[in-house]
Amino acid sequence: MNDRQFEALHEAVRAEPVEFDGLHAAYDPDSGDEESAYRLATPDGEWADLSESEFRERAESNPWYVSNWYFWERHLDGRSPARRAFLRRLEAADHHTVEERYEALSGGAEAVGESDATGAEPAGMVTEWGQLRIVATLGADGTRLYHLRHHADADAPLTDLDVHTDPLDARRLTKFDDRGRYRPLKTAPSLPTGWAFTDLRAGDLLSAMDAIYPATVENWYREEAGDLDVTHWSETAERQTGIYGIIDELDREGVEWIAESCCVDSQCLKRREWQFAEGDELSADGGTGVFPCREPCSLVVAAARKWTTLEREEEREYTFHLTPSEKEQIEEIVDSVAEGEVDDIREADVYEGANRYRARFLRAKRMDDHGNLGGVPTEPDDHEEHHEDEHADHEDDEDDHDAGDDHGEDDHDAGDDHDEGDDAHETHDADASDDQ
Amino acid sequence: MSQALVIVAHGSHLNPDSSAPTHDHADTIRAVGGFDEVQTGFWKEEPSLREVLRTVESDEVFVVPLFVSEGYFTEQVIPRELRLDGWDVSDWDSDGLSADHVTLTATDVDGKRVHYCGPVGTHESMTDVIVRRAETITEDPEVGEGFGLAVVGHGTERNENSAKAIYYHADRIAEMDRFEEVQALFMDEEPEVDDVTDYFESEDVVVVPLFIADGFHTQEDIPEDMGLTDDYRTGYDVPAEVDGHRIWYAGAVGTEGLMADVILERAVEAGADVGDAVERVRERTRRTGTDAGASGAAGD
């Protein structure tokens, strides 16, 4: 506790009684005696009929309660209920006394946050939020200081990390994944590693959260309060205009496939709460994230547009000749791409269907000069089949300039896939390469 | 009453540079003060337009669209996604260039007043940003004498407002009598930017695209269309020699620091009290060209 904090408490108590986190303080001007008009109580005791100087003495002997009150009621004055609730959660304030929290925040006791604090520096109370590890600690006079890093870096010494203090740096730090790929979806499980923020004050922590996981605090809070406003697929689809106006054509099964392919933990850390429609739940797994997804995101909408156009096509029968292993190889290639595992396949591991050499062999054997599988043209009467250049297709429609025009077209016609998660896949051990 | 500025922009799923100007201008405005908070919201990025208002703590919210013209986004998408109550485009009573601001509430947030402003691109101070962009790219604060200036727009037959904004600024710059010649050009309609050298007698021509961010159009299409380079991936020179002219290609005007001034002006006209922030932004963004070089390669 410092003088400013006591003065603030004194001023507050002269206006009305203070009751906060176990601190009770009151001033009774009608007692007729200034020498005994103050009262102070904490879980440790109660002191009544105090003069102003005795009141100060009692406050000084209970400094944690005063500085705690000051932090929440003065330092955070004007903060939204959502942000306040998030900061309370970071020290499990609704489950622990001020004393327990101060000890844990100081690293002096077993951390009592969301997960255990072993190996974390500095010691404090730990919360995991998506892929973030947030450690709440105590600074001077009860000021909270927060530390932020990727949870995969939990045990990394600070000297091994790129340390920042300006929360706005978080934007740049998290824009690309560890492989240098742009992350259009902030909650994709591809948060890059290797950085840390230290000694962030509450406002700066919240700014960093805004940059890393925008609106997750607000949506989590609304859900906690029981009033998360979920907008289901059908309503989202009907709302769309311009190039996205077609997505309400997609049938329920197509929406199931979207949820299954895009909205699972391996692709996005939000927990999908939207369904096909109110009371019409999708069967796909919505995930286990701490923060909810309250409506289909722009990536899902953009992808849905592409799938809507693809789903308009009628099925046809094509005849190809493949060996059993070739059939399985095609299945493995699809699976490896879908799981984002292509880059994990070792150069010489020709036992993997999606190995580059294996794929090139299949192409050399089974595809003609026009890229037709088995020499079978896509269109029956087209022997000069021109394969659409996907990249050019993206470019034609991607509207990465300011689309301030009225033609209802904006982005390209298919959101690219969410970044795959960066889960390190075990390389299998059937390495049959012939080392010399 | 606390007040927030919310800059709303397009963003991109594919181009990491798309949102850069939005963040840069937000940072400039944060640095000079004037608002209790500055947030950004995007159509394609996060926080989304649907959720940006709930991230704001202030009671008074000034929403400024970082778009170049009035139309589909400013009239339909943004008001719909922000859930502005009772939005009606006629409230702007605009001729395609004169949307200023309207005060509404939003169903997404209780108890906040949302001042929804017209886009930056049609504000009169945008003219000064185009000129500043010419100064930046030539590294000459006095640039004008002996120089032609082209303002380039996307152009589209379906939205006349898109072209209106281009002609509006080109006309205003012409009235300054500062450049030898001023010409509006378009990517998709006549007069076309491909023929830029046909429209100028001056040997030196500054070309400023009225786009918010650098991307496919400004870094690939336009440089190749004008003949600055055969392949955008190899970049282009500033200036570049084309048909006996020196083309000083400026890249997207939206990346110019002075854009922050236009955003502020929109908010001030809608009633924001920003103290001396406008003057401070103008001072702060007056660069001398040291970091004005253009790199042709936009990446993929």
Interface residues (C-beta under 8 A of the other chain):
Chain A: G78 R79 S80 A82 R83 L168 R171 K175 F176 Y182 P184 L185 K186 T187 D210 P214 A215 E218 N219 R222 D229 T231 R239 T241 G242 R294 E295 C297 S298 L299 A302 H394 E395 E398 D399 D400 H401 D402 A403 G404 D405 D406 H407 G408 D410 D411 H412 G415 D416
Chain B: S2 A9 H10 S12 H13 L14 N15 P16 D17 S18 H23 D27 R30 Q39 W43 K44 E45 E46 P47 S48 R50 E51 V52 R54 T55 E57 L66 F67 V68 S69 E70 G71 Y72 F73 T74 E75 Q76 V77 R80 D108 P119 G121 H154 T156 R158 N159 N161 S162 A165 F211 I212 A213 G215 F216 H217 T218 E220 A252 G254
